[in-house]
Amino acid sequence: MALLEVKDLEVCFGLRSGAVKALREINFSLERGERLGIVGESGAGKSVLGFSILNLISRPGYISKGAVNFEGQNLADLKPHQLREIRGNRISMIFQDPMMTLNPVLTIGQQMVECLLAHRKMRESDARKIALQKLQQVQIPSPETRLDQYPHELSGGMRQRIVIAIGLLLDPDVIIADEPTTALDVTIQAEIMDLMLNLCEQNNVALILITHDLGVVSEVTQNMMVMYAGRVIERGPTKEIINDPQHPYTQGLMNALPQMAQAGQKLNQIKGAMPPLQRIPTGCAFNPRCEYVMEICRHNLPDSTVSGNCRVACHMVAEMKREQAMGDEV
Amino acid sequence: MTDTNNSLVQIRDLYKRFSISGDFLDQIKFRGGKLVREQEHVHAINGVSLDVIQGEALCVVGESGCGKSTVARTVMGLLKPSAGEVSYRGERIDNLDDKALLPYRKKMQMIFQNPYASLNPRMTIMETLREPVQFHNPSLSAVELRDKIHEVMHSVGVDPSWGERYPHEFSGGQRQRISIARALAVDPEFIVADEPISALDVSIQAQVLNLMMDAQESRNLTYLFITHDLAVVEHFGTRVAVMYLGTLCELASTKNLFAEPRHPYTRALLSAIPRLEDDRPDFIRLQGEVPTPVNLPSGCVFHGRCPHANERCKQEIPALIPLADGSQVACHGVEEGRI
């Protein structure tokens, strides 16, 4: 049994103009110790997916269909106090902006001890020892003094290390990291990603890494999903998708990277922009921007087709697979 | 130094300090029975000299707080330098008053990072674009004005019929196109772009970068491009200036810099870019963090984090030395041949 299994998840936001589907038909599973990357542009639904795994979607958003099973148990069926046992304890979350996650009026030590005491019966002095140990794990210089400092006294990279230390505090099985390094500089980003990679490997923690940076995903994760307008359009081993993307959107995204073009030449751009969720076109959501668009793409939503180790939601890929299969028979 | 004849903008020994001690009364302290005035400063730029050559795209890179945006704003005259000179086509412009600066404002335009903040939410796109054109060309008739604006809108791929709409009706990429249109509307020669694509998605970044490259070609523009994204620099820049803590570490052509980075900081910066390929060498881990620009380190500002630092680096501030291939590096180690 997979550690975490998301089945046919659908999340809606009830707006005055009617319900808008922010996520549709999300299916994936996560094994113990696996590292999964979720990639997409802003508005694709990657953060909503992160939140809905922990059932943190608040009104007007709601999970309208599907299940999130953690060790076989549907999180949507749990009572609030049962859910609290899992949040932070078994599945913890790291957010983009460390200044928003840390409480500015409590010292680092107070925040870490509070978190420990909320989940475990222990003495405060013991909790402080664990906190210190976790700060050492994330390689913070002079951890004893940090415990008594406030968030504003620390730099951005240092704050994000502390947020990671808090995420690891209760030895979770899964960490969901929502753009953990987007607010940081490249050299700090490299250090933090390196640190997270090592910690996950050492403690056999599964990681869901939400990011828009294909470079980061390719360095850290084993598997990845690409999202577009609330759907997963491509899913599979990271190496295969990076080296040989099959969905036209993934191809476009890779080709748009400046690394992919000759210096001084024009970049290969994808025309247009992602539609807002209220105005998703019929058929494949990517069809107005797709250079291989066919008639069927304008009417029918593509199912995900198995192609090698990947699953791709694209009519063109499905067609190619069908032709291949026919060719094999002949 | 580079050949000064074809340089459009010259920056010489630029310093910029910001006081962080509040107003006069806040600065008065009682020390040892005496009233003294104490002031603390953030040293944002410390002796930067740069030439922007006609027709090039000079990229300034560095991490947050290294002073790259301050350089951009000082060049534009939005900030007065604490010391040093900025010249445009050989004429000194940093000491001019607002009125004398007007003709230069028309030739130098700026594109800002956040298109959500840099467009006035209460003006339609037409009004936003009309204002600078009308201001700098008061003799234009209404028809000429409209034609001019429509032409600019066309050139950035914004439909002129959208002119009556307000900024909130546009997406981030479209807003950045409008910001670019506003900069292009007065036919500038020189554009300072401060992180123009950082707030945009990857597929939109490509569109905006292409647009800026097209404009450079068709209008013969010169860019000073401020960014932290090295992948963009490699693609877009003619030359690259790497800044660290308010000083220039390395200035080189894009090809040389990426093929053979000399300064230890540039090497660390390049090694930290996340790559798609598997064969990335391990990144060079720097010790510690960027020191505060309030109390600058002595000697080379990078010595506390540099793996090659020695006694000389702690004492003596390195100057930019020209190398054989035209690059310039401020590092004692490179000068002595240690690195």
Contacts between the chains, C-beta under 8 A, distances in Angstrom:
chain1	res1	chain2	res2	distance
A	41	B	201	4.0
A	41	B	202	6.7
A	41	B	203	6.5
A	41	B	204	7.9
A	42	B	201	5.7
A	141	B	288	7.7
A	155	B	289	5.6
A	155	B	290	7.9
A	156	B	64	7.9
A	157	B	289	6.7
A	158	B	289	7.3
A	185	B	63	3.9
A	185	B	64	5.7
A	185	B	228	6.7
A	186	B	63	7.3
A	186	B	228	6.9
A	186	B	230	7.1
A	186	B	269	6.6
A	186	B	272	4.5
A	186	B	273	6.1
A	187	B	63	6.6
A	187	B	268	6.0
A	187	B	269	6.3
A	187	B	272	4.5
A	187	B	283	7.8
A	187	B	286	6.0
A	188	B	63	7.8
A	189	B	272	6.9
A	189	B	274	7.5
A	190	B	271	7.7
A	190	B	272	3.8
A	190	B	274	7.4
A	190	B	283	4.6
A	191	B	285	6.7
A	193	B	274	7.5
A	194	B	283	7.4
A	212	B	201	6.8
A	212	B	202	6.5
A	213	B	274	6.2
A	214	B	202	7.6
A	214	B	276	6.4
A	215	B	273	6.9
A	215	B	274	2.9
A	215	B	275	5.7
A	215	B	276	5.9
A	216	B	274	4.7
A	218	B	274	7.2
A	218	B	275	7.3
A	218	B	276	5.0
A	219	B	274	5.4
A	219	B	275	7.1
A	219	B	280	7.3
A	239	B	278	7.5
A	242	B	276	5.5
A	252	B	203	6.4
A	253	B	202	5.9
A	253	B	203	6.2
A	254	B	276	7.7
A	256	B	202	5.5
A	256	B	203	5.1
A	256	B	205	7.2
A	256	B	206	3.8
A	257	B	202	6.8
A	257	B	206	7.9
A	257	B	231	6.7
A	257	B	276	7.6
A	258	B	206	7.8
A	258	B	209	7.2
A	258	B	231	4.5
A	258	B	232	5.3
A	258	B	234	6.5
A	258	B	235	3.6
A	258	B	236	7.3
A	259	B	231	5.3
A	259	B	234	7.3
A	259	B	235	7.7
A	259	B	275	7.8
A	259	B	276	6.8
A	261	B	235	6.1
A	263	B	234	6.3
A	263	B	235	5.6
A	263	B	254	6.7
A	263	B	255	7.5
A	264	B	235	7.5
A	266	B	210	5.0
A	266	B	213	6.5
A	266	B	214	7.9
A	267	B	206	4.0
A	267	B	209	5.7
A	267	B	210	5.5
A	267	B	235	7.0
A	268	B	206	6.9
A	269	B	203	6.8
A	269	B	206	4.1
A	269	B	207	4.6
A	269	B	210	5.7
A	270	B	203	4.3
A	270	B	206	7.4
A	271	B	207	7.9
A	273	B	171	5.3
A	273	B	173	5.9
A	273	B	174	7.8
A	273	B	203	7.6
A	273	B	204	6.3
A	274	B	201	7.8
